[in-house]
Amino acid sequence: MNPVIEQYQFLSGITEKMREAAALGEWDHLIELEQQCSRHVAIMKQQDTVPSDEATRQQKAALIRKILADDAAIRSKTEPWMAQLQRIMQSTRTEQRLQQAYAGE
């Protein structure tokens, strides 16, 4: 098998696991997988080539589409969670400011 395709298949496997972790709300596992994904992408950037035959190009394109679909699914789960986390943090900061303001009186 073409080494470039093998690399994209491996990356696709990681993003699929990331999508599953996000769907289950397993945030710590998702973070671990994201770090693994980033390391793999860095390696792939150095080794990636344009396949010479059409069948391999199509296979690579299909894998890229799957990776992008997984990424979109991950974002659909993480963005609301991140927004909720941001609201909680803002609420905590506001509460701390109020406590400091009234503690000074």
MARNU-600876 format. One record per atom (N, C-alpha, C): z, x, y; residue in one letter. Coordinates in pm, whole numbers, padded with zeros to 5 digits, always signed. Example, Ala and Ser with C-alpha at 12.3 -4.5 7.8 and 13.67 -1.06 7.14 Angstrom:
REM MARNU-600876
+00780+01319-00569A/+00780+01230-00450A/+00780+01320-00330A/+00708+01285-00225S/+00714+01367-00106S/+00787+01290+00003S/
END
This chain:
REM MARNU-600876
+00000+00084-00119M/+00000+00000+00000M/+00000+00089+00125M/-00058+00036+00229N/-00067+00106+00357N/+00073+00127+00415N/+00107+00251+00454P/+00242+00279+00507P/+00274+00199+00635P/+00174+00173+00718V/+00198+00095+00840V/+00238-00047+00802V/+00170-00105+00705I/+00202-00240+00660I/+00342-00242+00599I/+00376-00140+00522E/+00511-00132+00465E/+00616-00131+00575E/+00590-00057+00682Q/+00685-00051+00794Q/+00701-00189+00859Q/+00589-00258+00879Y/+00595-00392+00940Y/+00661-00492+00846Y/+00640-00478+00717Q/+00707-00567+00622Q/+00858-00545+00624Q/+00898-00420+00633F/+01041-00389+00640F/+01100-00448+00768F/+01030-00430+00881L/+01077-00486+01008L/+01083-00638+01001L/+00985-00699+00940S/+00984-00844+00923S/+01104-00890+00842S/+01140-00814+00742G/+01259-00846+00663G/+01386-00842+00747G/+01395-00744+00835I/+01512-00734+00923I/+01517-00853+01018I/+01404-00886+01080T/+01405-00997+01176T/+01433-01129+01107T/+01390-01142+00982E/+01421-01265+00906E/+01572-01275+00884E/+01635-01164+00848K/+01780-01163+00831K/+01850-01191+00964K/+01795-01140+01073M/+01852-01166+01205M/+01845-01315+01238M/+01731-01377+01208R/+01714-01521+01232R/+01816-01600+01151R/+01836-01562+01026E/+01933-01631+00941E/+02075-01614+00994E/+02110-01493+01037A/+02243-01468+01092A/+02266-01551+01219A/+02164-01557+01305A/+02175-01637+01427A/+02191-01785+01395A/+02118-01834+01297A/+02127-01975+01258A/+02265-02009+01205A/+02330-01912+01140L/+02463-01934+01083L/+02575-01899+01181L/+02537-01847+01299G/+02638-01808+01397G/+02714-01683+01357G/+02654-01599+01276E/+02717-01474+01232E/+02683-01364+01333E/+02751-01368+01447W/+02714-01284+01561W/+02735-01136+01534W/+02844-01100+01466D/+02867-00958+01436D/+02758-00903+01345D/+02721-00981+01244H/+02614-00938+01153H/+02481-00928+01229H/+02458-01023+01318L/+02335-01021+01399L/+02328-00893+01482L/+02440-00854+01541I/+02443-00732+01621I/+02412-00610+01535I/+02469-00604+01417E/+02441-00492+01326E/+02292-00486+01291E/+02236-00602+01261L/+02094-00607+01227L/+02007-00570+01346L/+02047-00612+01465E/+01970-00578+01586E/+01968-00428+01607E/+02080-00363+01582Q/+02085-00217+01594Q/+01994-00151+01491Q/+01996-00202+01369Q/+01907-00151+01264Q/+01761-00172+01304Q/+01732-00288+01360C/+01596-00321+01403C/+01550-00223+01512C/+01636-00199+01608S/+01602-00107+01718S/+01572+00033+01666S/+01654+00080+01573R/+01630+00213+01515R/+01496+00217+01443R/+01466+00112+01368H/+01341+00108+01292H/+01220+00101+01386H/+01231+00023+01492V/+01120+00014+01588V/+01095+00150+01652V/+01201+00223+01684A/+01184+00356+01743A/+01107+00449+01649A/+01137+00441+01521I/+01065+00522+01422I/+00919+00477+01413I/+00900+00344+01411M/+00765+00290+01399M/+00676+00329+01516M/+00733+00336+01635K/+00653+00371+01753K/+00589+00508+01736K/+00657+00597+01669Q/+00604+00731+01648Q/+00497+00735+01540Q/+00503+00640+01446Q/+00414+00646+01329Q/+00304+00541+01330Q/+00310+00444+01419D/+00217+00332+01416D/+00074+00377+01446D/-00017+00323+01369T/-00159+00349+01389T/-00235+00217+01378T/-00357+00217+01425V/-00444+00101+01410V/-00510+00110+01274V/-00490+00010+01190P/-00553+00014+01057P/-00706+00019+01068P/-00766+00092+00977S/-00910+00111+00983S/-00990-00005+00924S/-00929-00081+00834D/-01005-00192+00774D/-00955-00327+00825D/-01045-00423+00823E/-01016-00556+00879E/-00904-00627+00806E/-00901-00618+00674A/-00797-00688+00597A/-00658-00637+00635A/-00645-00508+00651T/-00516-00450+00688T/-00480-00488+00831T/-00578-00491+00921R/-00553-00534+01060R/-00503-00678+01063R/-00564-00762+00982Q/-00522-00903+00977Q/-00381-00916+00919Q/-00352-00837+00819Q/-00219-00839+00759Q/-00114-00792+00861Q/-00146-00688+00935K/-00055-00638+01038K/-00035-00745+01146K/-00142-00810+01188A/-00132-00914+01290A/-00046-01030+01241A/-00061-01068+01115A/+00019-01178+01058A/+00167-01140+01057A/+00197-01017+01022L/+00336-00971+01022L/+00393-00970+01165L/+00313-00928+01260I/+00359-00928+01399I/+00386-01070+01446I/+00299-01164+01410R/+00322-01305+01446R/+00452-01357+01385R/+00480-01322+01260K/+00604-01364+01196K/+00725-01303+01265K/+00717-01176+01299I/+00826-01109+01369I/+00852-01177+01504I/+00746-01210+01575L/+00761-01278+01705L/+00818-01418+01688L/+00780-01488+01583A/+00835-01622+01556A/+00984-01612+01524A/+01021-01512+01444D/+01163-01490+01416D/+01239-01460+01545D/+01180-01377+01629D/+01244-01342+01757D/+01266-01467+01843D/+01168-01554+01848A/+01182-01678+01926A/+01293-01765+01869A/+01301-01773+01736A/+01407-01853+01672A/+01545-01792+01699A/+01552-01661+01699I/+01679-01593+01729I/+01721-01624+01872I/+01628-01612+01965R/+01660-01640+02106R/+01702-01785+02125R/+01642-01879+02052S/+01679-02020+02067S/+01823-02044+02024S/+01876-01960+01938K/+02016-01971+01894K/+02110-01889+01982K/+02065-01773+02025T/+02157-01684+02098T/+02168-01718+02247T/+02063-01768+02307E/+02068-01797+02451E/+02173-01902+02486E/+02182-02014+02412P/+02290-02109+02443P/+02430-02049+02422P/+02443-01969+02316W/+02571-01903+02289W/+02607-01808+02402W/+02508-01731+02450M/+02532-01638+02561M/+02568-01715+02689M/+02503-01827+02714A/+02533-01907+02832A/+02677-01960+02824A/+02716-02006+02705Q/+02853-02055+02688Q/+02953-01942+02709Q/+02925-01826+02656L/+03012-01710+02673L/+03023-01673+02820L/+02912-01679+02892Q/+02913-01648+03034Q/+03000-01750+03111Q/+02990-01877+03077R/+03073-01979+03143R/+03221-01953+03117R/+03255-01917+02995I/+03395-01888+02960I/+03445-01769+03041I/+03364-01666+03050M/+03404-01546+03125M/+03420-01577+03273M/+03332-01657+03330Q/+03342-01695+03470Q/+03467-01777+03494Q/+03496-01867+03403S/+03616-01950+03414S/+03741-01863+03410S/+03742-01766+03321T/+03856-01674+03311T/+03873-01593+03438T/+03763-01545+03495R/+03770-01467+03619R/+03823-01554+03734R/+03775-01678+03739T/+03821-01770+03844T/+03970-01796+03829T/+04015-01817+03707E/+04156-01840+03680E/+04239-01719+03720E/+04191-01599+03689Q/+04263-01478+03727Q/+04273-01464+03878Q/+04165-01494+03950R/+04167-01487+04096R/+04267-01586+04155R/+04269-01707+04098L/+04364-01806+04146L/+04508-01762+04120L/+04533-01707+04005Q/+04668-01659+03974Q/+04708-01548+04069Q/+04616-01457+04097Q/+04646-01347+04190Q/+04669-01401+04331Q/+04591-01499+04372A/+04605-01554+04506A/+04739-01623+04522A/+04780-01701+04424Y/+04906-01775+04434Y/+05028-01689+04400Y/+05007-01582+04328A/+05117-01491+04297A/+05157-01411+04421A/+05063-01396+04513G/+05088-01317+04634G/+05167-01392+04739G/+05184-01524+04721E/+05256-01603+04822E/+05404-01589+04810E/
END
